């Protein structure tokens, strides 16, 4: 399965957030749309991109930035 490196500050350590739930909240709308064959809008992609970048920064998870970078070309296209 692999591992994900996380950078918790003291407050987050005390709160013990569930990162999988946080990630699910970020990606849920787009993932469900794709699963049900619903067209994903640029606004939804932009929100997903912004939230992934914020998630990566807040928790120190570089892998979230890798996912965000894969979304970036879709945002830059003229479709």
Secondary structure, DSSP 8 states (H G I E B T S, - for coil): ---------HHHHHHT--HHHHHHHHHHHHHHHHHTT----HHHHHHHHHHHHHHHHHHT-HHHHHHHHHHHHHHHS--
